[in-house]
Each structure stands twice: as C-alpha cells, then as structure tokens.
Amino acid sequence: MRGASYPAVTDGDVLASEIPLPPLDEQHRIVARIEELFARIEEARRLCAVANQDLERLGGAVLARAFRGEL
C-alpha cells in the first residue's frame, strides 16, 4: 500500500456515494451565521491589536515615569 490507496475502497465506491446536504435555505442560514462569526472574529482581532498598541504606549510611559522617579 502506498499513498492514499486503500484496497477495500475503490474509486467507484467513493464516486457512487451520496452525500446528504441540507436544504438550500438551511445552507444559506449556515453561511450567514459563519459570516457573522467571522466578522466578530475580525473585530476581536482589531480590538486586540488596538489593546496591544495601547499597552505598548502605556508601558513605555510607565517606564519613563519610573526612570524619572515619579512613581
């Protein structure tokens, strides 16, 4: 046996198999939900990047004040 070959399953077996799909309106609902979730993920990534920038800026300000003896 090499590669993806498996002697008990032929190409014909795979090609003859039926894959059940939900109705088209359900597929559209699923896609809409996935797109909504991806939009939320992108917003979370954007907010994380903003928070990291703020953290770097504030961390630098705290260090500067500490070196000046203001803390």
PDB file of N, CA, C, O and CB in Angstrom:
ATOM      1  N   MET A   1       0.831  -1.186   0.000  1.00  0.00           N
ATOM      2  CA  MET A   1       0.000   0.000   0.000  1.00  0.00           C
ATOM      3  C   MET A   1       0.869   1.241   0.000  1.00  0.00           C
ATOM      4  O   MET A   1       1.805   1.339   0.794  1.00  0.00           O
ATOM      5  CB  MET A   1      -0.942   0.003   1.202  1.00  0.00           C
ATOM      6  N   ARG A   2       0.572   2.207  -0.892  1.00  0.00           N
ATOM      7  CA  ARG A   2       1.298   3.464  -0.856  1.00  0.00           C
ATOM      8  C   ARG A   2       0.336   4.620  -1.099  1.00  0.00           C
ATOM      9  O   ARG A   2      -0.720   4.450  -1.709  1.00  0.00           O
ATOM     10  CB  ARG A   2       2.433   3.470  -1.897  1.00  0.00           C
ATOM     11  N   GLY A   3       0.707   5.765  -0.626  1.00  0.00           N
ATOM     12  CA  GLY A   3      -0.120   6.950  -0.834  1.00  0.00           C
ATOM     13  C   GLY A   3      -1.470   6.830  -0.142  1.00  0.00           C
ATOM     14  O   GLY A   3      -1.576   6.316   0.972  1.00  0.00           O
ATOM     15  N   ALA A   4      -2.487   7.313  -0.822  1.00  0.00           N
ATOM     16  CA  ALA A   4      -3.837   7.305  -0.257  1.00  0.00           C
ATOM     17  C   ALA A   4      -4.616   6.074  -0.682  1.00  0.00           C
ATOM     18  O   ALA A   4      -5.834   6.023  -0.507  1.00  0.00           O
ATOM     19  CB  ALA A   4      -4.590   8.557  -0.672  1.00  0.00           C
ATOM     20  N   SER A   5      -3.940   5.089  -1.231  1.00  0.00           N
ATOM     21  CA  SER A   5      -4.622   3.883  -1.694  1.00  0.00           C
ATOM     22  C   SER A   5      -5.128   3.066  -0.517  1.00  0.00           C
ATOM     23  O   SER A   5      -4.466   2.930   0.513  1.00  0.00           O
ATOM     24  CB  SER A   5      -3.689   3.035  -2.564  1.00  0.00           C
ATOM     25  N   TYR A   6      -6.302   2.537  -0.704  1.00  0.00           N
ATOM     26  CA  TYR A   6      -6.866   1.620   0.276  1.00  0.00           C
ATOM     27  C   TYR A   6      -7.629   0.581  -0.514  1.00  0.00           C
ATOM     28  O   TYR A   6      -8.679   0.884  -1.082  1.00  0.00           O
ATOM     29  CB  TYR A   6      -7.790   2.356   1.328  1.00  0.00           C
ATOM     30  N   PRO A   7      -7.121  -0.645  -0.563  1.00  0.00           N
ATOM     31  CA  PRO A   7      -7.670  -1.655  -1.470  1.00  0.00           C
ATOM     32  C   PRO A   7      -9.127  -2.011  -1.222  1.00  0.00           C
ATOM     33  O   PRO A   7      -9.790  -2.487  -2.144  1.00  0.00           O
ATOM     34  CB  PRO A   7      -6.859  -2.885  -1.375  1.00  0.00           C
ATOM     35  N   ALA A   8      -9.659  -1.804  -0.021  1.00  0.00           N
ATOM     36  CA  ALA A   8     -11.038  -2.194   0.259  1.00  0.00           C
ATOM     37  C   ALA A   8     -12.048  -1.185  -0.291  1.00  0.00           C
ATOM     38  O   ALA A   8     -13.236  -1.494  -0.380  1.00  0.00           O
ATOM     39  CB  ALA A   8     -11.236  -2.354   1.756  1.00  0.00           C
ATOM     40  N   VAL A   9     -11.596   0.013  -0.660  1.00  0.00           N
ATOM     41  CA  VAL A   9     -12.487   1.044  -1.179  1.00  0.00           C
ATOM     42  C   VAL A   9     -11.981   1.459  -2.549  1.00  0.00           C
ATOM     43  O   VAL A   9     -10.833   1.879  -2.697  1.00  0.00           O
ATOM     44  CB  VAL A   9     -12.570   2.268  -0.213  1.00  0.00           C
ATOM     45  N   THR A  10     -12.838   1.342  -3.541  1.00  0.00           N
ATOM     46  CA  THR A  10     -12.435   1.707  -4.894  1.00  0.00           C
ATOM     47  C   THR A  10     -12.914   3.127  -5.218  1.00  0.00           C
ATOM     48  O   THR A  10     -13.742   3.701  -4.510  1.00  0.00           O
ATOM     49  CB  THR A  10     -12.997   0.693  -5.924  1.00  0.00           C
ATOM     50  N   ASP A  11     -12.372   3.669  -6.300  1.00  0.00           N
ATOM     51  CA  ASP A  11     -12.829   4.981  -6.761  1.00  0.00           C
ATOM     52  C   ASP A  11     -14.325   4.945  -7.048  1.00  0.00           C
ATOM     53  O   ASP A  11     -15.048   5.893  -6.741  1.00  0.00           O
ATOM     54  CB  ASP A  11     -12.051   5.419  -8.022  1.00  0.00           C
ATOM     55  N   GLY A  12     -14.775   3.864  -7.627  1.00  0.00           N
ATOM     56  CA  GLY A  12     -16.195   3.717  -7.934  1.00  0.00           C
ATOM     57  C   GLY A  12     -17.056   3.763  -6.684  1.00  0.00           C
ATOM     58  O   GLY A  12     -18.143   4.340  -6.694  1.00  0.00           O
ATOM     59  N   ASP A  13     -16.567   3.148  -5.594  1.00  0.00           N
ATOM     60  CA  ASP A  13     -17.310   3.195  -4.328  1.00  0.00           C
ATOM     61  C   ASP A  13     -17.472   4.632  -3.857  1.00  0.00           C
ATOM     62  O   ASP A  13     -18.554   5.041  -3.433  1.00  0.00           O
ATOM     63  CB  ASP A  13     -16.596   2.359  -3.246  1.00  0.00           C
ATOM     64  N   VAL A  14     -16.405   5.381  -3.933  1.00  0.00           N
ATOM     65  CA  VAL A  14     -16.436   6.763  -3.470  1.00  0.00           C
ATOM     66  C   VAL A  14     -17.332   7.601  -4.370  1.00  0.00           C
ATOM     67  O   VAL A  14     -18.158   8.370  -3.881  1.00  0.00           O
ATOM     68  CB  VAL A  14     -15.019   7.352  -3.426  1.00  0.00           C
ATOM     69  N   LEU A  15     -17.173   7.457  -5.684  1.00  0.00           N
ATOM     70  CA  LEU A  15     -17.962   8.258  -6.623  1.00  0.00           C
ATOM     71  C   LEU A  15     -19.447   7.913  -6.584  1.00  0.00           C
ATOM     72  O   LEU A  15     -20.284   8.759  -6.899  1.00  0.00           O
ATOM     73  CB  LEU A  15     -17.437   8.068  -8.029  1.00  0.00           C
ATOM     74  N   ALA A  16     -19.779   6.701  -6.207  1.00  0.00           N
ATOM     75  CA  ALA A  16     -21.175   6.286  -6.136  1.00  0.00           C
ATOM     76  C   ALA A  16     -21.834   6.707  -4.828  1.00  0.00           C
ATOM     77  O   ALA A  16     -23.055   6.615  -4.698  1.00  0.00           O
ATOM     78  CB  ALA A  16     -21.278   4.785  -6.302  1.00  0.00           C
ATOM     79  N   SER A  17     -21.060   7.158  -3.876  1.00  0.00           N
ATOM     80  CA  SER A  17     -21.614   7.544  -2.586  1.00  0.00           C
ATOM     81  C   SER A  17     -22.385   8.850  -2.708  1.00  0.00           C
ATOM     82  O   SER A  17     -21.966   9.774  -3.405  1.00  0.00           O
ATOM     83  CB  SER A  17     -20.503   7.677  -1.539  1.00  0.00           C
ATOM     84  N   GLU A  18     -23.518   8.909  -2.018  1.00  0.00           N
ATOM     85  CA  GLU A  18     -24.302  10.135  -1.969  1.00  0.00           C
ATOM     86  C   GLU A  18     -24.013  10.834  -0.653  1.00  0.00           C
ATOM     87  O   GLU A  18     -23.990  10.211   0.409  1.00  0.00           O
ATOM     88  CB  GLU A  18     -25.822   9.843  -2.126  1.00  0.00           C
ATOM     89  N   ILE A  19     -23.794  12.130  -0.740  1.00  0.00           N
ATOM     90  CA  ILE A  19     -23.538  12.925   0.452  1.00  0.00           C
ATOM     91  C   ILE A  19     -24.780  13.772   0.706  1.00  0.00           C
ATOM     92  O   ILE A  19     -25.119  14.637  -0.101  1.00  0.00           O
ATOM     93  CB  ILE A  19     -22.251  13.820   0.290  1.00  0.00           C
ATOM     94  N   PRO A  20     -25.453  13.527   1.814  1.00  0.00           N
ATOM     95  CA  PRO A  20     -26.674  14.286   2.082  1.00  0.00           C
ATOM     96  C   PRO A  20     -26.341  15.755   2.397  1.00  0.00           C
ATOM     97  O   PRO A  20     -25.400  16.050   3.133  1.00  0.00           O
ATOM     98  CB  PRO A  20     -27.458  13.645   3.256  1.00  0.00           C
ATOM     99  N   LEU A  21     -27.129  16.650   1.828  1.00  0.00           N
ATOM    100  CA  LEU A  21     -26.960  18.077   2.071  1.00  0.00           C
ATOM    101  C   LEU A  21     -28.257  18.645   2.633  1.00  0.00           C
ATOM    102  O   LEU A  21     -29.343  18.182   2.286  1.00  0.00           O
ATOM    103  CB  LEU A  21     -26.551  18.818   0.771  1.00  0.00           C
ATOM    104  N   PRO A  22     -28.144  19.645   3.499  1.00  0.00           N
ATOM    105  CA  PRO A  22     -29.375  20.277   3.995  1.00  0.00           C
ATOM    106  C   PRO A  22     -30.038  21.071   2.866  1.00  0.00           C
ATOM    107  O   PRO A  22     -29.391  21.365   1.861  1.00  0.00           O
ATOM    108  CB  PRO A  22     -29.070  21.210   5.213  1.00  0.00           C
ATOM    109  N   PRO A  23     -31.307  21.417   3.016  1.00  0.00           N
ATOM    110  CA  PRO A  23     -31.981  22.219   2.002  1.00  0.00           C
ATOM    111  C   PRO A  23     -31.235  23.545   1.768  1.00  0.00           C
ATOM    112  O   PRO A  23     -30.496  24.015   2.633  1.00  0.00           O
ATOM    113  CB  PRO A  23     -33.440  22.490   2.421  1.00  0.00           C
ATOM    114  N   LEU A  24     -31.443  24.125   0.602  1.00  0.00           N
ATOM    115  CA  LEU A  24     -30.704  25.316   0.212  1.00  0.00           C
ATOM    116  C   LEU A  24     -30.908  26.467   1.192  1.00  0.00           C
ATOM    117  O   LEU A  24     -29.954  27.180   1.503  1.00  0.00           O
ATOM    118  CB  LEU A  24     -31.115  25.746  -1.177  1.00  0.00           C
ATOM    119  N   ASP A  25     -32.145  26.665   1.690  1.00  0.00           N
ATOM    120  CA  ASP A  25     -32.368  27.759   2.638  1.00  0.00           C
ATOM    121  C   ASP A  25     -31.585  27.539   3.936  1.00  0.00           C
ATOM    122  O   ASP A  25     -31.116  28.500   4.546  1.00  0.00           O
ATOM    123  CB  ASP A  25     -33.867  27.898   2.946  1.00  0.00           C
ATOM    124  N   GLU A  26     -31.445  26.293   4.354  1.00  0.00           N
ATOM    125  CA  GLU A  26     -30.638  25.978   5.551  1.00  0.00           C
ATOM    126  C   GLU A  26     -29.158  26.225   5.270  1.00  0.00           C
ATOM    127  O   GLU A  26     -28.442  26.710   6.146  1.00  0.00           O
ATOM    128  CB  GLU A  26     -30.859  24.501   5.994  1.00  0.00           C
ATOM    129  N   GLN A  27     -28.691  25.903   4.076  1.00  0.00           N
ATOM    130  CA  GLN A  27     -27.310  26.182   3.709  1.00  0.00           C
ATOM    131  C   GLN A  27     -27.046  27.685   3.763  1.00  0.00           C
ATOM    132  O   GLN A  27     -26.001  28.117   4.249  1.00  0.00           O
ATOM    133  CB  GLN A  27     -26.998  25.627   2.304  1.00  0.00           C
ATOM    134  N   HIS A  28     -27.993  28.479   3.266  1.00  0.00           N
ATOM    135  CA  HIS A  28     -27.843  29.937   3.302  1.00  0.00           C
ATOM    136  C   HIS A  28     -27.794  30.445   4.741  1.00  0.00           C
ATOM    137  O   HIS A  28     -27.011  31.339   5.062  1.00  0.00           O
ATOM    138  CB  HIS A  28     -28.995  30.615   2.542  1.00  0.00           C
ATOM    139  N   ARG A  29     -28.635  29.869   5.606  1.00  0.00           N
ATOM    140  CA  ARG A  29     -28.641  30.263   7.019  1.00  0.00           C
ATOM    141  C   ARG A  29     -27.294  29.936   7.665  1.00  0.00           C
ATOM    142  O   ARG A  29     -26.763  30.740   8.431  1.00  0.00           O
ATOM    143  CB  ARG A  29     -29.790  29.551   7.780  1.00  0.00           C
ATOM    144  N   ILE A  30     -26.746  28.771   7.360  1.00  0.00           N
ATOM    145  CA  ILE A  30     -25.455  28.362   7.906  1.00  0.00           C
ATOM    146  C   ILE A  30     -24.355  29.304   7.438  1.00  0.00           C
ATOM    147  O   ILE A  30     -23.521  29.735   8.235  1.00  0.00           O
ATOM    148  CB  ILE A  30     -25.128  26.918   7.497  1.00  0.00           C
ATOM    149  N   VAL A  31     -24.351  29.624   6.156  1.00  0.00           N
ATOM    150  CA  VAL A  31     -23.334  30.529   5.608  1.00  0.00           C
ATOM    151  C   VAL A  31     -23.447  31.909   6.251  1.00  0.00           C
ATOM    152  O   VAL A  31     -22.430  32.516   6.588  1.00  0.00           O
ATOM    153  CB  VAL A  31     -23.476  30.643   4.072  1.00  0.00           C
ATOM    154  N   ALA A  32     -24.669  32.411   6.424  1.00  0.00           N
ATOM    155  CA  ALA A  32     -24.869  33.717   7.055  1.00  0.00           C
ATOM    156  C   ALA A  32     -24.327  33.713   8.478  1.00  0.00           C
ATOM    157  O   ALA A  32     -23.694  34.678   8.906  1.00  0.00           O
ATOM    158  CB  ALA A  32     -26.361  34.097   7.056  1.00  0.00           C
ATOM    159  N   ARG A  33     -24.568  32.648   9.202  1.00  0.00           N
ATOM    160  CA  ARG A  33     -24.076  32.543  10.592  1.00  0.00           C
ATOM    161  C   ARG A  33     -22.554  32.502  10.621  1.00  0.00           C
ATOM    162  O   ARG A  33     -21.930  33.161  11.453  1.00  0.00           O
ATOM    163  CB  ARG A  33     -24.651  31.280  11.285  1.00  0.00           C
ATOM    164  N   ILE A  34     -21.955  31.735   9.718  1.00  0.00           N
ATOM    165  CA  ILE A  34     -20.491  31.651   9.654  1.00  0.00           C
ATOM    166  C   ILE A  34     -19.896  33.018   9.317  1.00  0.00           C
ATOM    167  O   ILE A  34     -18.896  33.424   9.908  1.00  0.00           O
ATOM    168  CB  ILE A  34     -20.048  30.598   8.604  1.00  0.00           C
ATOM    169  N   GLU A  35     -20.513  33.730   8.364  1.00  0.00           N
ATOM    170  CA  GLU A  35     -20.006  35.061   8.008  1.00  0.00           C
ATOM    171  C   GLU A  35     -20.125  36.017   9.185  1.00  0.00           C
ATOM    172  O   GLU A  35     -19.237  36.838   9.414  1.00  0.00           O
ATOM    173  CB  GLU A  35     -20.766  35.623   6.794  1.00  0.00           C
ATOM    174  N   GLU A  36     -21.218  35.915   9.931  1.00  0.00           N
ATOM    175  CA  GLU A  36     -21.390  36.751  11.130  1.00  0.00           C
ATOM    176  C   GLU A  36     -20.289  36.458  12.150  1.00  0.00           C
ATOM    177  O   GLU A  36     -19.715  37.378  12.733  1.00  0.00           O
ATOM    178  CB  GLU A  36     -22.786  36.512  11.766  1.00  0.00           C
ATOM    179  N   LEU A  37     -20.000  35.181  12.359  1.00  0.00           N
ATOM    180  CA  LEU A  37     -18.965  34.801  13.322  1.00  0.00           C
ATOM    181  C   LEU A  37     -17.580  35.260  12.864  1.00  0.00           C
ATOM    182  O   LEU A  37     -16.770  35.700  13.680  1.00  0.00           O
ATOM    183  CB  LEU A  37     -18.971  33.284  13.532  1.00  0.00           C
ATOM    184  N   PHE A  38     -17.306  35.157  11.552  1.00  0.00           N
ATOM    185  CA  PHE A  38     -16.023  35.642  11.044  1.00  0.00           C
ATOM    186  C   PHE A  38     -15.897  37.150  11.227  1.00  0.00           C
ATOM    187  O   PHE A  38     -14.809  37.646  11.521  1.00  0.00           O
ATOM    188  CB  PHE A  38     -15.860  35.276   9.563  1.00  0.00           C
ATOM    189  N   ALA A  39     -16.988  37.882  11.059  1.00  0.00           N
ATOM    190  CA  ALA A  39     -16.961  39.330  11.282  1.00  0.00           C
ATOM    191  C   ALA A  39     -16.646  39.631  12.740  1.00  0.00           C
ATOM    192  O   ALA A  39     -15.893  40.558  13.038  1.00  0.00           O
ATOM    193  CB  ALA A  39     -18.308  39.972  10.881  1.00  0.00           C
ATOM    194  N   ARG A  40     -17.215  38.856  13.640  1.00  0.00           N
ATOM    195  CA  ARG A  40     -16.929  39.056  15.073  1.00  0.00           C
ATOM    196  C   ARG A  40     -15.469  38.727  15.391  1.00  0.00           C
ATOM    197  O   ARG A  40     -14.836  39.401  16.204  1.00  0.00           O
ATOM    198  CB  ARG A  40     -17.867  38.182  15.940  1.00  0.00           C
ATOM    199  N   ILE A  41     -14.942  37.689  14.744  1.00  0.00           N
ATOM    200  CA  ILE A  41     -13.537  37.336  14.948  1.00  0.00           C
ATOM    201  C   ILE A  41     -12.636  38.468  14.469  1.00  0.00           C
ATOM    202  O   ILE A  41     -11.680  38.836  15.152  1.00  0.00           O
ATOM    203  CB  ILE A  41     -13.190  36.025  14.210  1.00  0.00           C
ATOM    204  N   GLU A  42     -12.941  39.025  13.288  1.00  0.00           N
ATOM    205  CA  GLU A  42     -12.135  40.135  12.758  1.00  0.00           C
ATOM    206  C   GLU A  42     -12.196  41.335  13.686  1.00  0.00           C
ATOM    207  O   GLU A  42     -11.178  41.990  13.910  1.00  0.00           O
ATOM    208  CB  GLU A  42     -12.615  40.535  11.352  1.00  0.00           C
ATOM    209  N   GLU A  43     -13.371  41.637  14.233  1.00  0.00           N
ATOM    210  CA  GLU A  43     -13.494  42.761  15.172  1.00  0.00           C
ATOM    211  C   GLU A  43     -12.691  42.482  16.436  1.00  0.00           C
ATOM    212  O   GLU A  43     -12.045  43.385  16.967  1.00  0.00           O
ATOM    213  CB  GLU A  43     -14.979  43.021  15.528  1.00  0.00           C
ATOM    214  N   ALA A  44     -12.722  41.250  16.922  1.00  0.00           N
ATOM    215  CA  ALA A  44     -11.939  40.896  18.111  1.00  0.00           C
ATOM    216  C   ALA A  44     -10.447  41.039  17.833  1.00  0.00           C
ATOM    217  O   ALA A  44      -9.700  41.498  18.696  1.00  0.00           O
ATOM    218  CB  ALA A  44     -12.260  39.459  18.564  1.00  0.00           C
ATOM    219  N   ARG A  45     -10.006  40.649  16.638  1.00  0.00           N
ATOM    220  CA  ARG A  45      -8.593  40.804  16.279  1.00  0.00           C
ATOM    221  C   ARG A  45      -8.210  42.280  16.224  1.00  0.00           C
ATOM    222  O   ARG A  45      -7.139  42.672  16.686  1.00  0.00           O
ATOM    223  CB  ARG A  45      -8.300  40.129  14.924  1.00  0.00           C
ATOM    224  N   ARG A  46      -9.104  43.096  15.650  1.00  0.00           N
ATOM    225  CA  ARG A  46      -8.827  44.533  15.562  1.00  0.00           C
ATOM    226  C   ARG A  46      -8.718  45.137  16.971  1.00  0.00           C
ATOM    227  O   ARG A  46      -7.799  45.904  17.255  1.00  0.00           O
ATOM    228  CB  ARG A  46      -9.938  45.255  14.744  1.00  0.00           C
ATOM    229  N   LEU A  47      -9.659  44.784  17.838  1.00  0.00           N
ATOM    230  CA  LEU A  47      -9.635  45.301  19.204  1.00  0.00           C
ATOM    231  C   LEU A  47      -8.396  44.822  19.957  1.00  0.00           C
ATOM    232  O   LEU A  47      -7.835  45.567  20.761  1.00  0.00           O
ATOM    233  CB  LEU A  47     -10.899  44.878  19.954  1.00  0.00           C
ATOM    234  N   CYS A  48      -7.976  43.616  19.711  1.00  0.00           N
ATOM    235  CA  CYS A  48      -6.765  43.084  20.342  1.00  0.00           C
ATOM    236  C   CYS A  48      -5.539  43.871  19.886  1.00  0.00           C
ATOM    237  O   CYS A  48      -4.660  44.179  20.691  1.00  0.00           O
ATOM    238  CB  CYS A  48      -6.592  41.583  20.011  1.00  0.00           C
ATOM    239  N   ALA A  49      -5.483  44.194  18.599  1.00  0.00           N
ATOM    240  CA  ALA A  49      -4.359  44.976  18.080  1.00  0.00           C
ATOM    241  C   ALA A  49      -4.347  46.365  18.703  1.00  0.00           C
ATOM    242  O   ALA A  49      -3.283  46.879  19.050  1.00  0.00           O
ATOM    243  CB  ALA A  49      -4.432  45.081  16.544  1.00  0.00           C
ATOM    244  N   VAL A  50      -5.515  46.976  18.847  1.00  0.00           N
ATOM    245  CA  VAL A  50      -5.602  48.302  19.479  1.00  0.00           C
ATOM    246  C   VAL A  50      -5.151  48.208  20.931  1.00  0.00           C
ATOM    247  O   VAL A  50      -4.406  49.063  21.411  1.00  0.00           O
ATOM    248  CB  VAL A  50      -7.051  48.866  19.398  1.00  0.00           C
ATOM    249  N   ALA A  51      -5.601  47.172  21.626  1.00  0.00           N
ATOM    250  CA  ALA A  51      -5.206  46.995  23.031  1.00  0.00           C
ATOM    251  C   ALA A  51      -3.698  46.796  23.154  1.00  0.00           C
ATOM    252  O   ALA A  51      -3.079  47.319  24.080  1.00  0.00           O
ATOM    253  CB  ALA A  51      -5.947  45.794  23.652  1.00  0.00           C
ATOM    254  N   ASN A  52      -3.103  46.048  22.232  1.00  0.00           N
ATOM    255  CA  ASN A  52      -1.651  45.852  22.265  1.00  0.00           C
ATOM    256  C   ASN A  52      -0.908  47.163  22.032  1.00  0.00           C
ATOM    257  O   ASN A  52       0.103  47.432  22.680  1.00  0.00           O
ATOM    258  CB  ASN A  52      -1.230  44.820  21.216  1.00  0.00           C
ATOM    259  N   GLN A  53      -1.410  47.980  21.103  1.00  0.00           N
ATOM    260  CA  GLN A  53      -0.784  49.284  20.865  1.00  0.00           C
ATOM    261  C   GLN A  53      -0.887  50.158  22.109  1.00  0.00           C
ATOM    262  O   GLN A  53       0.078  50.817  22.497  1.00  0.00           O
ATOM    263  CB  GLN A  53      -1.438  49.992  19.661  1.00  0.00           C
ATOM    264  N   ASP A  54      -2.064  50.159  22.732  1.00  0.00           N
ATOM    265  CA  ASP A  54      -2.243  50.942  23.962  1.00  0.00           C
ATOM    266  C   ASP A  54      -1.323  50.448  25.060  1.00  0.00           C
ATOM    267  O   ASP A  54      -0.732  51.244  25.790  1.00  0.00           O
ATOM    268  CB  ASP A  54      -3.697  50.881  24.435  1.00  0.00           C
ATOM    269  N   LEU A  55      -1.202  49.138  25.178  1.00  0.00           N
ATOM    270  CA  LEU A  55      -0.341  48.558  26.205  1.00  0.00           C
ATOM    271  C   LEU A  55       1.110  48.963  25.988  1.00  0.00           C
ATOM    272  O   LEU A  55       1.803  49.312  26.945  1.00  0.00           O
ATOM    273  CB  LEU A  55      -0.467  47.033  26.212  1.00  0.00           C
ATOM    274  N   GLU A  56       1.578  48.922  24.746  1.00  0.00           N
ATOM    275  CA  GLU A  56       2.960  49.328  24.466  1.00  0.00           C
ATOM    276  C   GLU A  56       3.165  50.798  24.814  1.00  0.00           C
ATOM    277  O   GLU A  56       4.160  51.162  25.442  1.00  0.00           O
ATOM    278  CB  GLU A  56       3.310  49.078  22.983  1.00  0.00           C
ATOM    279  N   ARG A  57       2.224  51.634  24.406  1.00  0.00           N
ATOM    280  CA  ARG A  57       2.344  53.068  24.669  1.00  0.00           C
ATOM    281  C   ARG A  57       2.314  53.350  26.176  1.00  0.00           C
ATOM    282  O   ARG A  57       3.145  54.104  26.682  1.00  0.00           O
ATOM    283  CB  ARG A  57       1.213  53.841  23.959  1.00  0.00           C
ATOM    284  N   LEU A  58       1.373  52.756  26.883  1.00  0.00           N
ATOM    285  CA  LEU A  58       1.259  52.985  28.321  1.00  0.00           C
ATOM    286  C   LEU A  58       2.438  52.374  29.078  1.00  0.00           C
ATOM    287  O   LEU A  58       2.926  52.946  30.053  1.00  0.00           O
ATOM    288  CB  LEU A  58      -0.057  52.407  28.845  1.00  0.00           C
ATOM    289  N   GLY A  59       2.892  51.194  28.610  1.00  0.00           N
ATOM    290  CA  GLY A  59       4.055  50.576  29.261  1.00  0.00           C
ATOM    291  C   GLY A  59       5.272  51.465  29.147  1.00  0.00           C
ATOM    292  O   GLY A  59       6.034  51.609  30.102  1.00  0.00           O
ATOM    293  N   GLY A  60       5.459  52.063  27.978  1.00  0.00           N
ATOM    294  CA  GLY A  60       6.581  52.982  27.795  1.00  0.00           C
ATOM    295  C   GLY A  60       6.454  54.210  28.675  1.00  0.00           C
ATOM    296  O   GLY A  60       7.451  54.694  29.210  1.00  0.00           O
ATOM    297  N   ALA A  61       5.239  54.720  28.832  1.00  0.00           N
ATOM    298  CA  ALA A  61       5.019  55.890  29.676  1.00  0.00           C
ATOM    299  C   ALA A  61       5.317  55.565  31.140  1.00  0.00           C
ATOM    300  O   ALA A  61       5.914  56.374  31.851  1.00  0.00           O
ATOM    301  CB  ALA A  61       3.575  56.396  29.525  1.00  0.00           C
ATOM    302  N   VAL A  62       4.901  54.387  31.584  1.00  0.00           N
ATOM    303  CA  VAL A  62       5.163  53.984  32.974  1.00  0.00           C
ATOM    304  C   VAL A  62       6.666  53.845  33.201  1.00  0.00           C
ATOM    305  O   VAL A  62       7.181  54.297  34.224  1.00  0.00           O
ATOM    306  CB  VAL A  62       4.439  52.649  33.310  1.00  0.00           C
ATOM    307  N   LEU A  63       7.370  53.223  32.259  1.00  0.00           N
ATOM    308  CA  LEU A  63       8.819  53.091  32.406  1.00  0.00           C
ATOM    309  C   LEU A  63       9.499  54.460  32.438  1.00  0.00           C
ATOM    310  O   LEU A  63      10.418  54.680  33.227  1.00  0.00           O
ATOM    311  CB  LEU A  63       9.393  52.245  31.264  1.00  0.00           C
ATOM    312  N   ALA A  64       9.053  55.368  31.590  1.00  0.00           N
ATOM    313  CA  ALA A  64       9.647  56.702  31.562  1.00  0.00           C
ATOM    314  C   ALA A  64       9.439  57.387  32.899  1.00  0.00           C
ATOM    315  O   ALA A  64      10.365  58.004  33.425  1.00  0.00           O
ATOM    316  CB  ALA A  64       9.045  57.549  30.425  1.00  0.00           C
ATOM    317  N   ARG A  65       8.241  57.290  33.460  1.00  0.00           N
ATOM    318  CA  ARG A  65       7.973  57.917  34.768  1.00  0.00           C
ATOM    319  C   ARG A  65       8.798  57.234  35.849  1.00  0.00           C
ATOM    320  O   ARG A  65       9.292  57.900  36.759  1.00  0.00           O
ATOM    321  CB  ARG A  65       6.459  57.845  35.122  1.00  0.00           C
ATOM    322  N   ALA A  66       8.953  55.932  35.766  1.00  0.00           N
ATOM    323  CA  ALA A  66       9.726  55.214  36.786  1.00  0.00           C
ATOM    324  C   ALA A  66      11.188  55.662  36.753  1.00  0.00           C
ATOM    325  O   ALA A  66      11.793  55.861  37.806  1.00  0.00           O
ATOM    326  CB  ALA A  66       9.627  53.680  36.569  1.00  0.00           C
ATOM    327  N   PHE A  67      11.763  55.823  35.556  1.00  0.00           N
ATOM    328  CA  PHE A  67      13.155  56.244  35.457  1.00  0.00           C
ATOM    329  C   PHE A  67      13.328  57.690  35.923  1.00  0.00           C
ATOM    330  O   PHE A  67      14.413  58.060  36.373  1.00  0.00           O
ATOM    331  CB  PHE A  67      13.654  56.088  34.020  1.00  0.00           C
ATOM    332  N   ARG A  68      12.291  58.506  35.824  1.00  0.00           N
ATOM    333  CA  ARG A  68      12.378  59.894  36.318  1.00  0.00           C
ATOM    334  C   ARG A  68      12.097  59.964  37.807  1.00  0.00           C
ATOM    335  O   ARG A  68      12.203  61.034  38.406  1.00  0.00           O
ATOM    336  CB  ARG A  68      11.395  60.800  35.563  1.00  0.00           C
ATOM    337  N   GLY A  69      11.742  58.843  38.411  1.00  0.00           N
ATOM    338  CA  GLY A  69      11.466  58.800  39.845  1.00  0.00           C
ATOM    339  C   GLY A  69      10.098  59.325  40.201  1.00  0.00           C
ATOM    340  O   GLY A  69       9.879  59.733  41.342  1.00  0.00           O
ATOM    341  N   GLU A  70       9.183  59.329  39.279  1.00  0.00           N
ATOM    342  CA  GLU A  70       7.844  59.852  39.535  1.00  0.00           C
ATOM    343  C   GLU A  70       6.863  58.810  40.054  1.00  0.00           C
ATOM    344  O   GLU A  70       5.710  59.138  40.333  1.00  0.00           O
ATOM    345  CB  GLU A  70       7.301  60.455  38.287  1.00  0.00           C
ATOM    346  N   LEU A  71       7.292  57.579  40.186  1.00  0.00           N
ATOM    347  CA  LEU A  71       6.376  56.536  40.694  1.00  0.00           C
ATOM    348  C   LEU A  71       6.696  56.184  42.119  1.00  0.00           C
ATOM    349  O   LEU A  71       6.033  55.331  42.708  1.00  0.00           O
ATOM    350  CB  LEU A  71       6.443  55.279  39.828  1.00  0.00           C
TER     351      LEU A  71
END
